[in-house]
């Protein structure tokens, strides 16, 4: 079984932040969790607002806890708001069901953890998460439907 390393988490974060700056996004906060949901690393851009660490961590935690990326989690939240509300309550508010929470997988598909980003639009947060994961040589699972 593989393990997400601090070096990989640092690459994910640094490259995600760099992508946000390159695209001139709002200041971002990036959190990376290991397979057990423990925070491995977190960084925030200068001027990233007060609640961003909790939101970024919650996006990663929600994706990891449910076993699918934030895009699928957001879709289910729209379709089943009462159920997702119950999950948020059951997780003691730790889960943020939204786009920008991305599972981190090996090239072989093994789950290693999750990254969550908050600061710009949800779609832009996800763009940066994917860029960071791919820069670490890993596979980003956004929860988007698979195309043939």
FENRAZI-V907276 format. One line per field, one symbol per residue. phi: phi as a letter, one per 40 degrees, with the letter a starting at -180 (. if undefined). burial: I if it has 16 or more other C-alpha atoms within 10 Angstrom, else O. A space follows every 50 residues. Layout:
phi->???
burial->???
This chain:
phi->.cbccccccccdcccccccccdcfccdbbbbbbcdcgcccaabbcdgccd cdccccccccccccccgacdcccccccccbccccdccccccfgccbcach bbcbbcccgccbiabbbaibcdccdcdcccdcccccgbbcbcgcdcbc
burial->OOOIOOOIIIIIIIIIIIIIOOOOIIIIIIIIIIIOIOIIIIIIIOOIOO OIIIIIIIIIIIIIIOIIIIIIIIIOIOOOOOOIIOIIOOOOOIIIIIII IIIIIIOOOOIIIIIIIIIIOIOIIIIIIIIIIIIIOIIIIIIOOOOO
